[in-house]
Amino acid sequence: MQNYLNLWAKTVKTGIIKSNLIPMIAALMLALYTYELSFVEHIPHIILAFIGSALIIGAAGTFNNLYDRDIDAIMQRTKSRPTVTGELNSKNVLIVGIVLLIVGLIVLYLTTPLAAFLGFLGVFFYVVPYTMWTKRKTIWNTEVGSISGAMPPLIGWAAVAPDIWHPAAWALFIIMVIWQMPHFYAIAIRKRDDYGAANIPMLPVVKGMRRTYIQTNIYLILLMFTSLLFIPLSLGLMCASLILGGIWLWISFVGYRQMDEKKWANRMFAYSLIYMTAVFATVLIYASVGMILQ
């Protein structure tokens, strides 16, 4: 039984579910604080947003695993996935994915229709424009995929707020969009042989290290400018985001001068996780303390 559950955990990508729930909750809490909404009164919305987001993220991962079975079988890091080995029946995986999506959207709808709509857009962009189209055709696949990867903050915000037009909501969304490029470029360098064998046109595979380095730094500079969107809400959040982004850019400069691309990629990947955790932890702490003091 435990082994069977582990197979499904790999299929729905529980690691990705957990990592995406953090920015969703952080944005939700920030919305509560921004609009001076009661935390206690919105506990049902928080629980529903948590469950609904987890379900639709799991659905997206399931559809991705199902569609990518052919290329997953080639790559070392993915060839043991249950959808590749046949340990899980493809028809059953498809049914589970559909059920997760439908139930997840219904649960999100119970918070607000907008949250459900954003959840649907997230899954759609991940499955169709990214997985089924750009992932195998263009070096801009990461940019397309980043749209779906950045939906959790907007879903969390929309679950409790009257709208999503506050600059802080878009700061969180854009930060997550831009963050994914340096993060996944680093992964692509570390796993370049895998992507090359599967003919997946990741930027380092097609354009090489120097182009990847330049493009990474452009995104990191844009990431720092995005911090300015926090100004209407909090100078503290703006400074924290700006400093964390500046450290990342400095790590990129220093690491590249050492002319060891794998070491550079490893450092960039490690700090990308630190950056994302630190930014959303700061947002969560800021919002929580602010609600206590309101």
C-alpha positions as CSV (number, residue, x, y, z in Angstrom):
1,M,0.0,0.0,0.0
2,Q,2.8,2.4,0.9
3,N,4.6,1.7,-2.4
4,Y,1.3,2.3,-4.3
5,L,0.9,5.7,-2.6
6,N,4.5,6.6,-3.3
7,L,3.8,5.9,-7.0
8,W,1.0,8.3,-7.0
9,A,3.0,10.9,-5.0
10,K,5.6,10.8,-7.8
11,T,2.9,11.1,-10.5
12,V,1.1,14.2,-9.0
13,K,4.6,15.7,-8.1
14,T,4.0,16.3,-4.4
15,G,7.3,18.2,-4.2
16,I,6.0,20.8,-6.7
17,I,2.7,20.9,-4.9
18,K,4.4,21.8,-1.6
19,S,6.7,24.4,-3.1
20,N,3.8,26.1,-4.9
21,L,1.5,26.2,-1.9
22,I,4.0,28.5,0.0
23,P,3.6,31.5,-2.4
24,M,-0.1,30.8,-2.6
25,I,-0.5,31.1,1.2
26,A,1.9,34.1,1.4
27,A,-0.1,36.0,-1.2
28,L,-3.4,35.1,0.5
29,M,-2.2,36.4,3.8
30,L,-0.8,39.5,2.2
31,A,-4.2,40.2,0.7
32,L,-5.9,39.7,4.0
33,Y,-3.6,42.3,5.6
34,T,-3.7,44.7,2.6
35,Y,-7.5,44.9,2.6
36,E,-7.8,44.6,6.4
37,L,-9.8,41.5,6.3
38,S,-10.4,39.2,9.3
39,F,-8.2,36.1,9.4
40,V,-10.7,34.2,11.6
41,E,-13.6,34.9,9.3
42,H,-11.6,33.8,6.3
43,I,-10.3,30.5,7.7
44,P,-12.8,28.5,5.5
45,H,-11.4,30.4,2.4
46,I,-7.9,29.6,3.5
47,I,-8.6,25.9,3.8
48,L,-10.5,25.7,0.5
49,A,-7.7,27.7,-1.3
50,F,-5.1,25.3,0.1
51,I,-7.0,22.2,-0.9
52,G,-8.1,23.5,-4.3
53,S,-4.6,24.7,-5.2
54,A,-3.0,21.4,-4.2
55,L,-5.5,19.5,-6.3
56,I,-5.1,21.5,-9.5
57,I,-1.3,21.5,-9.2
58,G,-1.4,17.8,-8.8
59,A,-3.7,17.5,-11.9
60,A,-1.2,19.6,-13.9
61,G,1.7,17.4,-12.8
62,T,-0.3,14.2,-13.7
63,F,-1.2,15.4,-17.2
64,N,2.5,16.4,-17.7
65,N,3.8,13.0,-16.7
66,L,1.2,11.3,-18.9
67,Y,2.0,13.3,-22.0
68,D,5.8,13.3,-21.6
69,R,6.2,9.5,-21.2
70,D,8.2,9.2,-24.4
71,I,10.9,11.8,-23.5
72,D,10.8,10.9,-19.8
73,A,11.9,7.4,-20.8
74,I,15.1,8.8,-22.3
75,M,16.2,11.1,-19.5
76,Q,18.1,9.6,-16.5
77,R,16.3,11.7,-13.9
78,T,12.8,10.8,-15.2
79,K,13.0,7.3,-16.6
80,S,11.8,5.8,-13.3
81,R,8.5,7.7,-13.2
82,P,5.5,5.3,-12.8
83,T,4.0,6.6,-16.0
84,V,7.2,5.5,-17.8
85,T,7.7,2.1,-16.1
86,G,4.1,1.1,-16.5
87,E,3.6,0.7,-12.7
88,L,0.5,2.9,-13.1
89,N,-2.0,2.4,-15.9
90,S,-2.1,5.3,-18.2
91,K,-5.9,5.3,-18.4
92,N,-6.2,5.4,-14.6
93,V,-3.6,8.2,-14.5
94,L,-5.7,10.2,-17.0
95,I,-8.9,9.6,-15.0
96,V,-7.2,10.7,-11.7
97,G,-5.9,13.8,-13.4
98,I,-9.3,14.8,-14.7
99,V,-10.9,14.2,-11.3
100,L,-8.2,16.2,-9.5
101,L,-8.8,19.1,-11.9
102,I,-12.6,19.1,-11.7
103,V,-12.7,18.8,-7.9
104,G,-9.9,21.3,-7.5
105,L,-11.7,23.9,-9.6
106,I,-14.9,23.3,-7.7
107,V,-13.2,23.8,-4.4
108,L,-11.5,27.0,-5.6
109,Y,-14.8,28.3,-6.9
110,L,-16.2,28.0,-3.4
111,T,-13.7,30.8,-2.4
112,T,-14.3,33.0,-5.5
113,P,-15.0,32.4,-9.2
114,L,-11.9,34.4,-10.0
115,A,-9.7,32.0,-8.0
116,A,-11.2,29.1,-10.0
117,F,-10.7,30.8,-13.3
118,L,-7.0,31.6,-12.5
119,G,-6.6,27.9,-11.4
120,F,-7.9,26.8,-14.7
121,L,-5.6,29.1,-16.6
122,G,-2.6,27.8,-14.7
123,V,-3.4,24.2,-15.6
124,F,-4.2,25.1,-19.2
125,F,-1.0,27.0,-19.7
126,Y,1.1,24.2,-18.2
127,V,-0.5,21.4,-20.2
128,V,-1.2,23.0,-23.6
129,P,1.1,25.9,-24.5
130,Y,4.0,24.5,-22.4
131,T,3.9,20.7,-22.3
132,M,2.2,20.0,-25.6
133,W,3.6,22.8,-27.7
134,T,6.7,24.9,-26.7
135,K,8.6,22.4,-24.5
136,R,9.7,20.4,-27.5
137,K,9.8,23.2,-30.1
138,T,11.5,26.4,-28.8
139,I,14.1,27.7,-26.4
140,W,11.4,30.0,-25.0
141,N,9.6,27.0,-23.5
142,T,10.7,28.1,-20.0
143,E,9.2,31.6,-20.5
144,V,5.8,30.0,-21.5
145,G,5.9,27.5,-18.7
146,S,6.6,30.3,-16.2
147,I,3.1,31.7,-16.6
148,S,1.5,28.7,-15.1
149,G,4.2,28.4,-12.5
150,A,3.4,31.9,-11.3
151,M,-0.3,31.5,-10.9
152,P,-0.4,30.3,-7.2
153,P,0.1,33.9,-5.7
154,L,-2.7,35.2,-7.9
155,I,-4.9,32.3,-6.9
156,G,-4.2,32.9,-3.2
157,W,-4.8,36.6,-3.5
158,A,-8.1,36.1,-5.5
159,A,-9.4,33.6,-2.9
160,V,-9.9,36.4,-0.4
161,A,-9.5,39.8,-2.1
162,P,-12.1,41.7,-4.1
163,D,-9.8,41.9,-7.2
164,I,-6.2,41.2,-8.3
165,W,-5.2,44.7,-9.4
166,H,-3.1,45.7,-6.4
167,P,0.6,46.2,-7.4
168,A,1.7,43.9,-4.6
169,A,-0.3,41.0,-6.2
170,W,1.4,41.5,-9.5
171,A,4.8,41.9,-7.8
172,L,4.4,38.4,-6.4
173,F,3.2,37.1,-9.8
174,I,6.0,38.7,-11.8
175,I,8.7,37.7,-9.3
176,M,7.6,34.1,-9.7
177,V,7.5,34.4,-13.5
178,I,11.1,35.9,-13.7
179,W,12.5,33.6,-10.9
180,Q,11.8,30.5,-13.0
181,M,14.2,31.4,-15.8
182,P,17.4,31.5,-13.8
183,H,16.2,28.6,-11.7
184,F,15.4,26.3,-14.7
185,Y,18.4,27.5,-16.8
186,A,20.6,26.3,-13.9
187,I,18.7,22.9,-13.9
188,A,19.1,22.7,-17.7
189,I,22.9,23.2,-17.4
190,R,23.2,20.5,-14.7
191,K,21.1,18.1,-16.7
192,R,22.2,19.2,-20.2
193,D,23.0,15.7,-21.4
194,D,19.5,14.5,-20.5
195,Y,17.8,17.3,-22.3
196,G,20.1,16.9,-25.3
197,A,19.4,13.2,-25.5
198,A,15.6,13.9,-25.4
199,N,15.9,16.7,-28.0
200,I,14.3,19.2,-25.6
201,P,15.5,22.7,-26.8
202,M,16.5,24.1,-23.4
203,L,18.5,27.4,-23.8
204,P,21.9,26.0,-22.6
205,V,21.5,23.0,-24.9
206,V,20.7,25.0,-28.0
207,K,22.5,28.4,-27.5
208,G,25.3,27.4,-25.1
209,M,26.6,28.7,-21.8
210,R,27.4,32.4,-22.7
211,R,23.9,33.1,-24.0
212,T,22.4,31.4,-21.0
213,Y,24.6,33.5,-18.7
214,I,23.7,36.8,-20.4
215,Q,20.0,36.0,-20.5
216,T,20.1,34.9,-16.8
217,N,21.6,38.2,-15.8
218,I,19.0,40.2,-17.8
219,Y,16.2,38.4,-15.9
220,L,17.9,39.0,-12.6
221,I,18.1,42.7,-13.3
222,L,14.4,42.7,-14.2
223,L,13.7,40.8,-11.0
224,M,15.3,43.6,-9.0
225,F,13.2,46.2,-10.7
226,T,10.1,44.2,-9.9
227,S,10.8,44.9,-6.3
228,L,9.6,48.4,-6.9
229,L,6.1,47.2,-7.2
230,F,6.0,46.7,-3.4
231,I,6.5,50.4,-2.8
232,P,2.8,51.3,-2.5
233,L,2.5,48.6,0.2
234,S,5.8,48.4,2.1
235,L,9.3,49.8,1.7
236,G,10.5,47.0,3.8
237,L,9.3,44.3,1.4
238,M,10.7,46.3,-1.5
239,C,14.2,46.5,0.2
240,A,14.2,42.9,1.2
241,S,13.3,41.8,-2.3
242,L,15.8,44.2,-3.9
243,I,18.6,43.0,-1.6
244,L,17.9,39.3,-2.2
245,G,17.8,39.9,-6.0
246,G,21.1,41.8,-5.8
247,I,22.8,39.0,-4.0
248,W,21.6,36.6,-6.7
249,L,23.1,38.8,-9.4
250,W,26.4,39.1,-7.5
251,I,26.5,35.3,-7.2
252,S,26.0,35.1,-11.0
253,F,28.8,37.5,-11.7
254,V,31.3,36.0,-9.3
255,G,30.5,32.4,-10.3
256,Y,30.8,33.0,-14.0
257,R,34.3,34.6,-13.7
258,Q,35.5,31.3,-12.2
259,M,34.7,29.7,-15.6
260,D,33.3,26.5,-14.1
261,E,29.8,26.3,-15.6
262,K,28.6,23.3,-13.5
263,K,29.7,25.0,-10.3
264,W,28.0,28.2,-11.4
265,A,24.8,26.3,-12.2
266,N,24.9,24.5,-8.8
267,R,25.3,27.8,-7.0
268,M,22.6,29.5,-9.0
269,F,20.2,26.6,-8.4
270,A,20.9,26.5,-4.7
271,Y,20.4,30.3,-4.3
272,S,17.2,30.3,-6.4
273,L,15.6,28.1,-3.7
274,I,17.0,30.3,-0.9
275,Y,15.7,33.4,-2.8
276,M,12.2,32.1,-3.3
277,T,11.9,30.8,0.3
278,A,13.2,34.1,1.7
279,V,11.0,36.3,-0.4
280,F,7.8,34.5,0.4
281,A,8.7,33.9,4.0
282,T,9.3,37.7,4.4
283,V,5.9,38.4,2.8
284,L,4.2,35.8,5.1
285,I,5.9,37.2,8.2
286,Y,5.1,40.8,7.2
287,A,1.5,40.1,6.6
288,S,1.0,38.0,9.8
289,V,2.7,40.6,12.0
290,G,0.7,43.3,10.3
291,M,-2.6,41.6,11.0
292,I,-1.7,41.0,14.6
293,L,-0.9,44.7,15.1
294,Q,-4.0,46.0,13.1
